Amino acid sequence: ALVDQPAGSYSLNVFGQTQEGEFLWLGGSDHIEVRQLPITAIVESGTAAPTVAQLGDNFPNPFNGHTVIPFHLPAQADATVAIFNVAGQNVAQWQAASLPAGAHRWHWDARSSQGQSLASGVYVVQLQTRDQRIHRKLLLLR
């Protein structure tokens, strides 16, 4: 390991051992430079959990037949993820009771609540909790 080595030039040689116990040179490098790099930022090891619900960007977007809708809940809650067409009609939804705090995902297959494949176009996803309602656009391309 070259971790915590003093700055300078090193060579690296890799050896292997045969079943007979002979050492064979497998390759190497005649020059590896280890430098001290300046510290440009300090990142805290822990990040604060969100205090409000968050709706992430679906992926892939645009999508063809399947997308993942990520969201985060700050505390245990009932949540509804609904899909609306451009006319404002609810075409699909997923209701979950008592989801724990943390990250969640809904895998949507681009079908209506009745199981029909939906047409290409712009749709709106809505995450609704008791306290919040968040929207994002989705693009379905068939």
C-alpha positions as CSV (number, residue, x, y, z in Angstrom):
1,A,0.0,0.0,0.0
2,L,1.3,3.4,-0.9
3,V,-1.0,5.1,1.7
4,D,0.9,7.2,4.3
5,Q,4.2,6.8,2.5
6,P,6.6,9.8,2.5
7,A,6.6,11.9,-0.7
8,G,9.1,10.6,-3.3
9,S,9.7,8.2,-6.2
10,Y,9.2,4.5,-5.8
11,S,9.4,1.5,-8.0
12,L,6.8,-1.3,-8.0
13,N,7.6,-4.9,-8.8
14,V,5.0,-7.7,-8.8
15,F,6.1,-11.2,-8.2
16,G,4.2,-14.5,-8.2
17,Q,5.1,-17.9,-6.8
18,T,4.8,-21.1,-8.7
19,Q,3.6,-24.4,-7.2
20,E,7.3,-25.4,-7.0
21,G,8.1,-22.4,-4.8
22,E,9.9,-20.4,-7.4
23,F,9.3,-16.6,-7.5
24,L,8.6,-15.1,-11.0
25,W,8.6,-11.5,-11.9
26,L,5.2,-10.7,-13.3
27,G,5.8,-7.0,-14.1
28,G,6.1,-3.7,-12.6
29,S,6.8,0.0,-12.9
30,D,10.1,1.7,-12.6
31,H,8.6,5.0,-11.4
32,I,5.7,5.8,-9.1
33,E,5.5,9.2,-7.7
34,V,4.0,9.8,-4.3
35,R,3.1,13.4,-3.5
36,Q,1.6,15.3,-0.7
37,L,-1.6,16.8,-1.9
38,P,-3.0,20.0,-0.4
39,I,-6.2,19.8,1.5
40,T,-8.8,21.7,-0.4
41,A,-12.0,20.9,1.6
42,I,-13.1,19.2,4.7
43,V,-16.2,17.2,4.5
44,E,-18.1,16.1,7.6
45,S,-18.5,12.4,7.9
46,G,-22.2,12.5,8.8
47,T,-24.8,14.4,6.9
48,A,-28.0,15.8,8.5
49,A,-31.2,14.0,7.6
50,P,-33.8,16.1,5.8
51,T,-36.4,17.6,8.0
52,V,-39.1,17.6,5.2
53,A,-40.2,15.1,2.6
54,Q,-38.3,15.2,-0.6
55,L,-39.1,13.9,-4.1
56,G,-36.1,13.1,-6.2
57,D,-35.7,13.1,-10.0
58,N,-37.0,9.9,-11.5
59,F,-34.5,7.8,-13.5
60,P,-34.3,7.3,-16.3
61,N,-36.0,10.4,-17.5
62,P,-37.1,10.4,-20.3
63,F,-38.1,6.7,-19.9
64,N,-39.6,4.0,-22.0
65,G,-41.9,1.7,-20.1
66,H,-40.3,1.8,-16.7
67,T,-38.9,4.4,-14.3
68,V,-37.9,4.6,-10.6
69,I,-39.3,7.5,-8.5
70,P,-37.1,8.1,-5.4
71,F,-38.4,10.0,-2.4
72,H,-37.4,10.5,1.2
73,L,-39.5,10.8,4.4
74,P,-38.1,12.6,7.4
75,A,-40.3,10.5,9.8
76,Q,-42.7,7.6,9.6
77,A,-45.6,8.6,7.5
78,D,-48.4,7.6,5.2
79,A,-47.5,8.6,1.6
80,T,-49.1,8.6,-1.8
81,V,-47.2,8.7,-5.0
82,A,-49.6,9.7,-7.9
83,I,-49.1,10.2,-11.6
84,F,-51.2,12.8,-13.5
85,N,-51.5,13.4,-17.2
86,V,-51.3,16.9,-18.6
87,A,-55.1,17.2,-18.3
88,G,-54.7,16.8,-14.5
89,Q,-56.3,13.3,-14.4
90,N,-54.9,10.8,-11.9
91,V,-53.8,7.9,-14.1
92,A,-51.8,5.8,-11.6
93,Q,-51.0,5.9,-7.9
94,W,-49.3,4.0,-5.1
95,Q,-50.5,4.4,-1.5
96,A,-48.3,3.3,1.3
97,A,-49.3,3.3,5.0
98,S,-46.7,3.8,7.7
99,L,-43.6,4.0,5.7
100,P,-40.5,4.3,7.9
101,A,-38.3,7.4,7.8
102,G,-35.7,7.3,5.1
103,A,-35.2,6.7,1.4
104,H,-37.9,4.9,-0.6
105,R,-38.5,4.1,-4.3
106,W,-41.5,3.4,-6.4
107,H,-40.9,1.4,-9.6
108,W,-43.5,2.5,-12.1
109,D,-44.2,0.5,-15.2
110,A,-45.9,3.4,-17.2
111,R,-49.3,1.7,-16.9
112,S,-52.5,3.2,-15.6
113,S,-54.2,2.0,-12.4
114,Q,-56.3,-0.2,-14.7
115,G,-53.2,-1.8,-16.2
116,Q,-53.3,0.0,-19.6
117,S,-50.1,1.2,-21.2
118,L,-50.0,4.9,-21.2
119,A,-49.1,7.0,-24.3
120,S,-45.9,9.0,-24.8
121,G,-46.0,12.4,-23.2
122,V,-45.4,14.5,-20.2
123,Y,-46.7,13.3,-16.9
124,V,-46.5,14.8,-13.4
125,V,-45.5,12.8,-10.3
126,Q,-46.8,13.9,-7.0
127,L,-45.6,12.9,-3.5
128,Q,-48.2,13.6,-0.9
129,T,-47.8,13.2,2.8
130,R,-50.0,14.7,5.6
131,D,-47.9,17.9,5.6
132,Q,-46.6,18.2,2.0
133,R,-47.4,17.9,-1.6
134,I,-44.4,17.9,-4.0
135,H,-44.5,17.7,-7.9
136,R,-42.0,16.8,-10.7
137,K,-42.4,16.3,-14.4
138,L,-41.8,12.9,-16.1
139,L,-41.3,12.3,-19.8
140,L,-42.6,9.0,-21.2
141,L,-41.2,8.2,-24.7
142,R,-42.5,5.0,-26.3
